[in-house]
Amino acid sequence: MTDAVALAQRLVHLNTAGGGERAAAEVCAEVLEGSGASVEVVTMVADRAHLIASVGDTTTAPLVLCGHLDTVPFGDTPWTHGPLSGDIGDGMLYGRGSVDMKGGAAALVTALARYAARRSSGPGVLLVLTAAEETGCSGARHLIATRQLPPGGSLLIAEPTDLRIAHGHKGVLWLLATTRGRAAHGSRPDLGQNAIVPLARFVSELTARGLPGSHPEMGDVTVNVGTFSGGTKINLVPDSASAGIDIRLVAGIDSRSILEEVAAIAGGDIHIQVVEDLPAVYSPADGRFASHVSARCEVVTGSAAHRQPLTYFTDASVLVSALQASEIVILGPGDPDQAHTLDEHCPVAQIQASAEVYEDILMTREGH
């Protein structure tokens, strides 16, 4: 029987920071093919690939299990446990991606492999593991442009939630605001036009005023000025400036209305460019699939804890509309606050429990 923790270790050993996902997809494919699942490794570019696996009839509204195989870089600070070590100590699996999200991906693969070994027919299950999620879900975009995925089913995302059930996440609107001025000597600012000043006024007003929109579970639309740059020397009037703005959207608020609000605050002298635009996703906790997940968590782990929708985005932003997903549930091992951190680590017990919960969800779906 497939061991979820051992598989997670194998995946952590592989460097998939901005590439290399093909090797991880092939490891997962080997496990799934051995259990009888139908498997396809889909090339993105060079060493980057997605994995699609299925069990049963997936032509009509299958349950879709989803995760990603890439990670963020290690960083320059030395790790106590090497980022590719996959060390286990004090009940934790250490390494880059142990939380985000090779622990969750391993649990999904393990559950589907166990299910495939026991069931060859019945309600269809589709597993999608993407490359390039960390770069604005570009891998998921590539996949849906490359393969026609069956619509209408529920979507389970195994991103880290500390094994607590979330029913959606915020969306993101990243903007680049730029201004143009006229250069002059710093001793004669009257001969130039300072590009920094109007941009600074704009971002100050934007953050002070905030943006409209709230959701009873997701909270408010938020705005953060993540970068600001302009000028080249202290004795020059700067002729250009730019600011990167990170806006997090909530369900029911679309990016178009927010963009119009930002443009109104900016006025005509500031150029606004959309860098990334991914919608929020949400479905109620009392949905049929959500209720089933909650019940199986209670049975397997003794708890069906819920949490607020996530503040970060996932591949669901791309896949929900492409799949016409009826519901979304996000449930996976690991503390989300550990994602992307130095000495990232995930509780071994949660990886094991996640695999058991996913398997139980599959085995107890309607039709069995």
C-alpha positions as CSV (number, residue, x, y, z in Angstrom):
1,M,0.0,0.0,0.0
2,T,1.3,3.5,-0.9
3,D,2.7,5.4,2.1
4,A,1.8,9.1,1.9
5,V,4.7,10.3,4.0
6,A,7.3,8.3,2.0
7,L,5.9,9.7,-1.2
8,A,6.0,13.2,0.2
9,Q,9.7,12.7,1.1
10,R,10.4,11.6,-2.5
11,L,8.7,14.7,-3.8
12,V,10.6,17.0,-1.4
13,H,13.9,15.5,-2.6
14,L,13.1,16.9,-6.0
15,N,13.9,20.5,-6.8
16,T,10.8,21.9,-8.4
17,A,11.4,25.6,-7.6
18,G,10.4,27.3,-10.9
19,G,10.9,24.1,-12.9
20,G,11.6,20.4,-12.7
21,E,8.0,19.4,-12.1
22,R,8.2,16.6,-14.8
23,A,10.3,14.5,-12.4
24,A,7.7,14.9,-9.7
25,A,4.9,14.1,-12.1
26,E,6.7,10.9,-13.2
27,V,7.1,9.8,-9.6
28,C,3.4,10.3,-9.0
29,A,2.6,8.6,-12.3
30,E,4.6,5.5,-11.3
31,V,2.6,5.1,-8.1
32,L,-0.8,5.6,-9.8
33,E,-0.1,3.4,-12.8
34,G,0.9,0.6,-10.5
35,S,-2.5,0.9,-8.8
36,G,-4.5,0.7,-12.1
37,A,-5.3,4.4,-12.6
38,S,-5.3,5.9,-16.0
39,V,-2.4,8.4,-16.1
40,E,-1.1,11.1,-18.5
41,V,1.9,13.4,-18.1
42,V,1.2,16.6,-20.0
43,T,4.2,18.6,-21.1
44,M,4.2,22.3,-20.5
45,V,7.8,23.2,-21.5
46,A,11.0,21.3,-21.3
47,D,11.2,19.8,-17.8
48,R,7.9,21.2,-16.7
49,A,4.8,19.0,-16.8
50,H,1.4,18.4,-15.3
51,L,-0.1,15.1,-14.3
52,I,-3.7,14.0,-15.0
53,A,-5.0,10.7,-13.6
54,S,-8.4,9.2,-13.5
55,V,-10.4,6.3,-12.0
56,G,-13.9,5.3,-13.1
57,D,-16.1,7.2,-15.5
58,T,-14.9,10.8,-15.6
59,T,-17.0,11.8,-18.6
60,T,-19.8,13.2,-16.4
61,A,-19.2,15.5,-13.5
62,P,-16.3,13.7,-11.8
63,L,-14.9,14.8,-8.5
64,V,-11.7,16.7,-9.2
65,L,-8.8,16.5,-6.8
66,C,-6.2,19.2,-7.4
67,G,-2.7,20.2,-6.2
68,H,0.5,21.6,-7.7
69,L,4.0,20.3,-7.9
70,D,6.1,23.4,-8.0
71,T,7.6,25.4,-5.1
72,V,9.0,28.8,-4.5
73,P,12.9,29.1,-4.3
74,F,14.8,28.1,-1.2
75,G,16.2,31.6,-0.4
76,D,19.8,32.4,0.5
77,T,19.7,31.8,4.3
78,P,21.0,28.4,5.3
79,W,18.4,25.9,6.4
80,T,18.7,23.8,9.6
81,H,17.3,20.9,7.6
82,G,18.3,21.1,3.9
83,P,15.5,22.3,1.7
84,L,15.6,19.0,-0.3
85,S,16.4,16.8,2.7
86,G,12.9,15.4,3.4
87,D,14.1,14.9,7.0
88,I,11.6,13.7,9.6
89,G,12.1,14.8,13.2
90,D,9.8,15.7,16.1
91,G,6.8,14.5,14.1
92,M,7.6,16.9,11.2
93,L,8.6,16.5,7.5
94,Y,11.1,19.2,6.7
95,G,11.9,20.7,3.3
96,R,10.8,23.1,0.7
97,G,7.2,22.2,-0.4
98,S,6.5,20.0,2.6
99,V,3.6,22.3,3.4
100,D,3.1,24.1,0.0
101,M,2.2,21.6,-1.2
102,K,4.0,18.3,-1.7
103,G,2.5,16.9,1.5
104,G,-1.0,17.5,0.1
105,A,-0.1,16.3,-3.3
106,A,1.3,13.1,-1.9
107,A,-1.8,12.6,0.2
108,L,-4.0,13.0,-2.9
109,V,-1.9,10.5,-5.0
110,T,-1.9,8.0,-2.1
111,A,-5.7,8.2,-1.7
112,L,-6.3,7.8,-5.4
113,A,-3.9,4.9,-5.7
114,R,-5.6,3.1,-2.8
115,Y,-9.0,3.9,-4.3
116,A,-7.9,2.6,-7.8
117,A,-6.6,-0.6,-6.3
118,R,-10.0,-1.3,-4.7
119,R,-12.4,0.2,-7.3
120,S,-12.1,0.2,-11.1
121,S,-15.6,1.6,-11.8
122,G,-18.2,3.8,-10.3
123,P,-18.3,7.6,-9.9
124,G,-15.4,9.2,-11.7
125,V,-12.4,10.8,-9.9
126,L,-10.0,13.0,-11.7
127,L,-6.6,14.1,-10.2
128,V,-5.0,17.2,-11.6
129,L,-1.5,18.1,-10.4
130,T,-0.2,21.3,-12.1
131,A,3.2,22.8,-12.8
132,A,3.8,26.5,-12.4
133,E,1.1,27.4,-9.8
134,E,3.4,29.7,-7.9
135,T,3.6,32.0,-10.9
136,G,0.1,33.2,-11.0
137,C,-1.4,29.8,-11.8
138,S,0.2,30.0,-15.3
139,G,0.4,26.2,-15.3
140,A,-3.4,25.7,-14.8
141,R,-4.0,28.2,-17.6
142,H,-1.7,26.1,-19.9
143,L,-3.4,22.9,-18.9
144,I,-7.0,24.0,-19.6
145,A,-5.8,25.5,-23.0
146,T,-4.2,22.1,-23.8
147,R,-6.7,19.6,-22.4
148,Q,-10.5,19.5,-22.3
149,L,-11.4,18.7,-18.7
150,P,-14.9,17.3,-17.9
151,P,-17.2,19.9,-16.3
152,G,-19.7,19.9,-13.6
153,G,-18.2,18.1,-10.6
154,S,-17.0,19.3,-7.2
155,L,-13.4,20.5,-6.7
156,L,-11.2,19.5,-3.8
157,I,-7.9,21.5,-3.4
158,A,-5.3,20.0,-1.1
159,E,-3.5,23.3,-0.3
160,P,-2.5,23.6,3.4
161,T,-5.3,24.5,5.7
162,D,-4.0,22.8,8.9
163,L,-6.5,20.0,8.1
164,R,-9.4,22.4,8.6
165,I,-12.1,22.9,5.9
166,A,-12.2,26.1,3.9
167,H,-14.9,26.9,1.4
168,G,-13.0,29.3,-0.8
169,H,-10.4,31.9,-1.0
170,K,-9.8,35.5,-2.0
171,G,-8.9,36.6,-5.5
172,V,-6.1,38.9,-6.5
173,L,-5.7,41.9,-8.7
174,W,-2.1,43.0,-9.1
175,L,-1.6,46.4,-10.7
176,L,1.4,48.4,-11.9
177,A,0.9,52.2,-11.6
178,T,3.4,54.4,-13.5
179,T,3.9,58.1,-13.9
180,R,6.0,60.1,-16.3
181,G,7.6,63.5,-15.5
182,R,10.4,65.7,-17.0
183,A,14.0,65.5,-15.9
184,A,15.9,68.5,-14.6
185,H,18.8,69.4,-12.4
186,G,17.9,69.0,-8.7
187,S,18.8,72.6,-8.1
188,R,16.2,73.7,-10.6
189,P,13.1,71.6,-9.9
190,D,11.0,74.4,-11.4
191,L,12.4,73.3,-14.8
192,G,11.3,69.7,-14.4
193,Q,8.2,67.7,-13.5
194,N,8.7,65.3,-10.6
195,A,7.2,61.9,-11.4
196,I,7.4,60.6,-7.8
197,V,5.2,63.2,-6.1
198,P,1.8,62.5,-7.9
199,L,2.4,58.7,-7.6
200,A,3.1,59.0,-3.9
201,R,0.0,61.1,-3.4
202,F,-2.0,58.5,-5.3
203,V,-0.8,55.4,-3.3
204,S,-1.2,57.4,-0.1
205,E,-4.8,58.2,-0.9
206,L,-5.5,54.7,-2.1
207,T,-4.3,53.0,1.0
208,A,-5.9,55.6,3.3
209,R,-9.3,55.4,1.6
210,G,-9.3,51.7,0.9
211,L,-11.5,49.9,-1.7
212,P,-15.1,48.9,-1.4
213,G,-16.3,45.4,-1.0
214,S,-16.7,42.9,1.8
215,H,-17.9,39.3,2.4
216,P,-19.3,37.9,5.6
217,E,-16.7,35.2,5.7
218,M,-13.8,36.6,3.6
219,G,-13.8,40.0,5.2
220,D,-12.9,43.1,3.3
221,V,-11.2,43.8,0.0
222,T,-7.6,44.7,0.9
223,V,-4.9,46.8,-0.7
224,N,-1.1,46.8,-0.2
225,V,1.5,48.8,-2.0
226,G,4.2,46.2,-2.4
227,T,6.8,48.1,-4.4
228,F,7.6,51.8,-5.1
229,S,10.5,53.0,-7.2
230,G,11.6,56.2,-9.0
231,G,14.5,58.4,-9.7
232,T,18.1,57.6,-10.3
233,K,20.1,60.3,-8.3
234,I,19.4,62.6,-5.5
235,N,20.3,65.7,-7.6
236,L,17.9,64.9,-10.5
237,V,14.2,65.6,-10.8
238,P,12.8,62.0,-11.5
239,D,11.2,61.6,-14.8
240,S,9.5,58.2,-14.0
241,A,8.1,56.3,-11.1
242,S,6.2,53.1,-10.5
243,A,4.4,51.3,-7.8
244,G,3.2,47.6,-7.6
245,I,-0.2,47.3,-5.9
246,D,-1.6,44.1,-4.5
247,I,-5.4,44.0,-4.1
248,R,-7.2,41.0,-2.7
249,L,-10.7,40.5,-3.8
250,V,-13.7,38.8,-2.1
251,A,-16.5,36.8,-3.6
252,G,-19.2,39.0,-5.2
253,I,-16.7,41.7,-6.1
254,D,-15.3,41.6,-9.6
255,S,-12.0,43.1,-10.7
256,R,-13.6,45.5,-13.2
257,S,-15.5,47.5,-10.6
258,I,-12.3,47.7,-8.5
259,L,-10.2,48.8,-11.4
260,E,-12.7,51.5,-12.2
261,E,-12.4,52.7,-8.5
262,V,-8.6,52.7,-8.7
263,A,-8.6,54.6,-12.0
264,A,-10.9,57.3,-10.5
265,I,-8.6,57.8,-7.6
266,A,-5.5,57.8,-9.9
267,G,-6.8,60.4,-12.3
268,G,-5.6,60.9,-15.8
269,D,-1.9,61.4,-15.1
270,I,-1.2,57.9,-13.7
271,H,-1.2,54.8,-16.0
272,I,-2.6,51.6,-14.5
273,Q,-1.6,48.3,-15.9
274,V,-3.2,44.9,-14.9
275,V,-0.4,42.4,-14.0
276,E,-2.6,39.6,-12.6
277,D,-6.3,39.1,-12.3
278,L,-7.7,36.0,-10.6
279,P,-11.2,35.9,-9.1
280,A,-12.2,34.9,-5.6
281,V,-13.8,31.5,-5.3
282,Y,-16.5,30.4,-2.8
283,S,-19.2,27.9,-2.2
284,P,-21.4,27.6,0.9
285,A,-20.5,25.2,3.7
286,D,-23.9,23.5,3.6
287,G,-23.4,22.2,0.0
288,R,-23.8,18.5,-0.7
289,F,-20.1,17.8,-1.3
290,A,-19.0,20.1,1.5
291,S,-21.3,18.4,4.0
292,H,-19.9,15.0,2.8
293,V,-16.3,16.2,3.4
294,S,-17.2,17.5,6.8
295,A,-18.9,14.2,7.8
296,R,-15.9,12.1,6.6
297,C,-13.4,14.3,8.5
298,E,-15.5,13.7,11.6
299,V,-15.4,10.0,11.1
300,V,-11.7,9.7,10.2
301,T,-10.1,12.2,12.5
302,G,-12.8,12.8,15.1
303,S,-13.0,16.5,14.1
304,A,-14.6,18.5,11.3
305,A,-13.0,21.8,12.1
306,H,-13.7,24.7,9.7
307,R,-11.8,27.9,9.0
308,Q,-12.3,31.2,7.3
309,P,-11.8,31.2,3.5
310,L,-8.1,31.6,2.6
311,T,-6.5,35.0,2.0
312,Y,-4.1,33.5,-0.6
313,F,-5.2,32.2,-4.0
314,T,-4.9,28.8,-5.6
315,D,-5.4,27.1,-9.0
316,A,-9.1,27.1,-8.2
317,S,-9.2,30.7,-9.5
318,V,-8.5,29.2,-12.9
319,L,-10.1,25.8,-12.6
320,V,-13.5,26.7,-11.1
321,S,-14.8,28.4,-14.2
322,A,-13.1,26.0,-16.6
323,L,-14.6,23.0,-14.8
324,Q,-17.9,24.7,-14.1
325,A,-17.3,23.3,-10.6
326,S,-20.5,22.8,-8.6
327,E,-18.7,23.2,-5.3
328,I,-15.2,23.9,-3.9
329,V,-13.5,22.6,-0.7
330,I,-10.0,23.4,0.3
331,L,-8.5,20.9,2.7
332,G,-4.9,19.9,3.2
333,P,-2.1,19.1,5.6
334,G,0.2,21.8,7.1
335,D,-0.1,25.3,8.6
336,P,-0.5,27.8,5.8
337,D,1.8,30.2,7.7
338,Q,4.6,27.7,7.2
339,A,4.4,28.0,3.4
340,H,7.4,29.7,1.7
341,T,9.3,29.9,5.1
342,L,12.8,29.0,6.1
343,D,12.9,25.4,7.5
344,E,9.4,24.8,6.1
345,H,7.8,21.8,7.8
346,C,4.6,19.8,7.9
347,P,3.2,17.5,10.6
348,V,3.6,13.9,9.5
349,A,0.4,12.9,11.2
350,Q,-1.5,15.5,9.1
351,I,-0.1,14.1,5.8
352,Q,-1.2,10.6,6.9
353,A,-4.6,11.8,8.1
354,S,-5.2,13.8,4.9
355,A,-4.6,10.7,2.8
356,E,-7.1,8.7,5.0
357,V,-9.7,11.5,4.7
358,Y,-9.4,11.7,0.9
359,E,-9.6,8.0,0.5
360,D,-12.7,7.8,2.7
361,I,-14.3,10.6,0.7
362,L,-13.8,8.6,-2.4
363,M,-15.0,5.4,-1.0
364,T,-18.2,6.8,0.5
365,R,-19.3,8.9,-2.4
366,E,-22.8,8.3,-3.8
367,G,-22.8,5.2,-6.0
368,H,-20.7,3.0,-3.7
